[in-house]
Amino acid sequence: MAFDVRLTELADVKIIEPAVFGDARGFFFESFNAREFSMHIAHGVEFVQDNHSRSSYGVLRGMHYQIQHPQGKLVRVIHGEVFDVAVDMRLSSETFGKWAGVRLSAENHRQLWIPPGFAHGFVVLSSTAEFAYKTTDYWFPEHERSLLWSDQEVDIAWPIDAEPVLAPKDAAGKQLYEAECFA
């Protein structure tokens, strides 16, 4: 296996730490292997879309989820650093409304697996960050929902000391008690 798997506070959300091979020329690591992913992370997952975004310091994207056509996401940072967060939106889960967060950076090469049923977002901690991720379903804007990033009931400990830069849809996110959730 070319990576280690670390559990988070949310049993289904996993940190993937790849084996990185480096020398004076640079580095190499395997960022995805379908067989290994199926055996050690999540069986039967098929990715259908790859996305790439670039954001500036203090930009917060999220907390997004699709109420229909829920997406699993395998996320990583290829330039810069972010604090990445998943929130359990499954009413039947013992961890409903709880969150897990991890720093992802180009330097640490970590990835985060966020299965369907979770809201997802991140805030940029470096001057800029490029964020790449795979999804298990396509984007359907009519089914996209946003959990309010600052919901006091969820109480995410964002490692920022100023108001983040938000898209209008993220600023208008719903609080957990009024959000559409999964069964």
KEDO-339063 format. One record per atom (N, C-alpha, C): residue in one letter; x, z, y negated. Coordinates in steps of 0.02 Angstrom, whole numbers, plus 50000, padded with zeros to 5 digits. Layout:
<recs>
aXZY;...
</recs>
This chain:
<recs>
m500435000050059;m500005000050000;m500455000049939;a500304995649891;a500724994849832;a500474998949773;f500075004149787;f499825008449733;f499615015149760;d499565020049716;d499295026649732;d498615027249699;v498175030849731;v497505031949704;v497425039349687;r497225040649625;r497105047549603;r496355048249589;l496075053749610;l495385055149596;l495315058049525;t494725057249497;t494575060049431;t494045065449441;e493795068249386;e493265073149389;e492625070249418;l492565063549418;l491995060049446;l492235056549509;a492005058849567;a492285056649631;a492325049149639;d491855045349612;d491845038149622;d492295034349573;v492505037549519;v492945034449469;v493665036149489;k494075030849496;k494745031949524;k495285028849479;i495835032549474;i496435030049438;i496885026749489;i497095020749473;i497535016949517;i498215016449483;e498735018849517;e499415018649491;e499825014049535;p499965007949511;p500325003149552;p501065004849557;a501365002549612;a502085002949619;a502384997549574;v502814999649528;v503114994949480;v503854994249499;f504064988049506;f504754986649524;f505094983649463;g505604987149436;g505924984949376;g506674985149380;d506974981049338;d507694981049330;d507844978349260;a508474976549247;a508674974349181;a508294968149158;r508014964349205;r507654958149187;r506934959549165;g506654965249184;g505954966749169;g505634970449227;f505004968849242;f504654972349296;f504174967549331;f503944969849389;f503434966349428;f502994971549460;f502334970349461;f501884974249502;f501284970049520;e500974971749576;e500374968349599;e499784971749565;s499444968049520;s498894971149482;s498234971049519;f498174966749570;f497564966749610;f497694963449677;n497424966549730;n497454963949797;n496784965549829;a496384960449844;a495704961549868;a495684965549932;r496134964249978;r496144967850042;r496294975250031;e496814976749992;e496994983749978;e496444987349938;f496144983849890;f495614986849850;f495024988749896;s494844984249941;s494284985449986;s494434991250033;m495044991850056;m495234997050104;m495305003950072;h495535004250008;h495725010649979;h495325012749918;i494965008149887;i494595009849825;i493845009349836;a493605003249849;a492885002049856;a492774996149903;h492444997349958;h492324992150008;h491764987449985;g491854981049998;g491334976149985;g491244974049913;v491704975749870;v491664973949799;v491914966749789;e491534962849752;e491744956149735;e491734955549659;f492294953549630;f492334952549558;f492134945449541;v491744944749486;v491494938149467;v491714935849398;q492014940349360;q492184938649290;q492794942749268;d493244939549231;d493804943049200;d493704942749124;n493834948349090;n493754948749017;n494394951348986;h494504949748923;h495104951648887;h494904952848814;s495074958748787;s494924960148717;s495554962748682;r495554961948617;r496094964648575;r495764968648520;s496024974648508;s495734979048458;s496284982648420;s496124984948360;s496594988648318;s496514996148327;y496994999848300;y496985007148303;y496315009848279;g496055014648317;g495435018048297;g494795014548316;v494835008448343;v494235005048366;v493995008348430;l493345009948432;l493035012748492;l492525007748516;r492605005448577;r492125000848609;r491775004648663;g491115005148657;g490725008648709;g490235013548678;m489895016548719;m489925017448791;m489405012748823;h489625007448854;h489195002048878;h489035002648952;y488435000248969;y488224999349039;y487644994449039;q487514991449097;q486944986949105;q486444990249150;i485834991249125;i485314994749163;i485074990449222;q485074983949214;q484974979249270;q485614975249276;h485754972849336;h486394969549349;h486984974149330;p486984980349354;p487524984949336;p488204982149357;q488694983649316;q489364981049327;q489844986549349;g490224985149401;g490814989049415;g491384985849375;k491864989849353;k492414987249312;k493074989949337;l493564985549341;l494254987349355;l494634985749291;v494854991049255;v495114990149187;v495854992049183;r496204988649136;r496904990249123;r497094987949053;v497644990549028;v497904988748963;v498544984748974;i498594979048940;i499194974848947;i499634975048885;h499384977948832;h499794979148771;h499494985148735;g499914990048718;g499674995948681;g499425001448726;e498985005648697;e498725011548733;e498015013048712;v497605015048760;v496915017148746;v496775023548785;f496255027048763;f495965032448801;f495315029548829;d495275029048895;d494725025748930;d494265030948961;v493605029848956;v493125034948977;v492565031849018;a492345035449070;a491755033749109;a491285039649108;v490625038249102;v490115043549103;v489615041849158;d489475046649201;d489005045649256;d488285045249228;m487955039549238;m487275038449214;m486765038349271;r486955040949329;r486515040949388;r486145047649392;l485495047549381;l485095053649381;l485155057549446;s485235054149502;s485275057549567;s485965060449583;s486445059349539;s487125061649552;s487235068849531;e487645072349568;e487835079249550;e488235079449485;t488535073749466;t488945073549406;t488595069649349;f487935068949353;f487565065449300;f487735068349231;g487905063949184;g488055066049116;g488765068549106;k489155069049160;k489855071149155;k490305065149141;w490905066549117;w491365061049100;w492055062349129;a492425056849135;a493135057149154;a493495052449107;g494095054449086;g494485050349040;g495215050249060;v495545044649043;v496255043849060;v496575039249008;r497215040648994;r497595036148950;r497845030348992;l497695024348969;l497935018249000;l498395014848950;s498965012548974;s499425009248928;s499825003748963;a500124999448924;a500564994348951;a501164997648985;e501355003548962;e501935006948990;e501785010349056;n501195013549063;n501065017149125;n500735012649179;h500495006849161;h500215001849208;h499605004449247;r499335010049228;r498755012749263;r498155008149255;q497715008449306;q497075005149303;q496545010349319;l495935008849299;l495375013349314;l494825009349346;w494565011849402;w493995008849436;w493375012749416;i492895009249385;i492265012249364;i491715008549401;p491395011749449;p490885008249488;p490235007249449;p489785003149474;p489125002449441;p488795009249436;g488405010249383;g488055016549373;g488385021149322;f488915018649291;f489285022649242;f489305018949175;a489265022749120;a489405019949054;a490155019849045;h490405015049008;h491125014248999;h491305012848927;g491865015648905;g492115014148838;g492835016348831;f493125014448774;f493815016448760;f493935016648685;v494445020448665;v494665020548595;v495405018748595;v495605014748545;v496295012348540;v496725017648506;l497275019448538;l497735024548513;l498365021648482;s498525015448497;s499125012048470;s498915007548411;s499395004448378;s499215000248321;s498754994648341;t498854991748400;t498384987048430;t498414988048505;a497904985648539;a497894985948612;a497534979848639;e497804977248694;e497464971948730;e497234974848796;f496594973848809;f496244977048864;f495974971448909;a496124971848974;a495904966849021;a495504970249077;y494964966949099;y494574969949152;y494184964749192;k494074966649255;k493674962749302;k492994966049307;t492464961949317;t491794964749325;t491484962149390;t491034966149418;t490694964349480;t490054960549468;d489834959949407;d489254955849390;d489364952949321;y488964948049305;y489034944649241;y488724948849185;w488894947149123;w488624950549065;w487934947749050;f487444952149045;f486764950449027;f486594954548965;p486644951548905;p486544955448844;p485854958848841;e485354955948871;e484684958948869;e484654965448910;h485114966548955;h485124972548997;h485654977548975;e486054975748925;e486594980248902;e486294986148864;r486564991948877;r486364998148843;r487005001548818;s486915005948768;s487485009748742;s487295017148738;l487705021148768;l487665028348762;l488045030248699;l487775034748658;l488115036748596;l488785039948612;w489305037248583;w489995039448597;w490105046848581;s489715049448533;s489815056348509;s489265061048532;d488885059248583;d488345063448609;d488615070348625;q488335075548594;q488585082348603;q488445085048672;e487925082448705;e487775084748773;e488315082448822;v488555076348813;v489095073648856;v489765076648834;d489875077148769;d490455080548739;d491125077748762;i491215071248753;i491855068048769;i492385070548721;a492955072448747;a493515074948706;a493955068948686;w493715064948639;w494095059148615;w494735061648580;p495315058948596;p495935061248565;p496075057748498;i495595058248453;i495655055148387;i495485060348334;d495765059548274;d495645064448221;d495265061548162;a494965055748170;a494575052648117;a493985049048150;e493505047148109;e492935043248134;e493195036548161;p492975034548220;p493205028148247;p492865022248212;v493145016448222;v492845010248197;v492375007748253;l491735006848235;l491225005248285;l490864998748269;a490634995348320;a490164989848312;a489484992848298;p489044989348263;p488374992048250;p488004994348313;k488054990548368;k487694992648429;k487974999148457;d488625000448447;d488915006648472;d488735012548428;a488695011348363;a488485016648316;a487765018648329;a487365013948355;a486655015148368;a486525017148441;g487045019148477;g486945021048547;g486455026748555;k486165027248614;k485665032548628;k486015038848654;q485715044448638;q485945050748666;q485715051048739;l486065054948780;l485935055148851;l485195056648867;y484885061248830;y484195063148846;y483705057548832;e483885052548792;e483435047048777;e483655040348807;a484235040348841;a484515034248869;a484165032248934;e484125025648946;e483905023249010;e484465024749060;c484275027349118;c484775029349167;c484615026049234;f485095026649280;f484995024049348;f484675029549390;a484305027449441;a483955032249485;a484445036649523;
</recs>
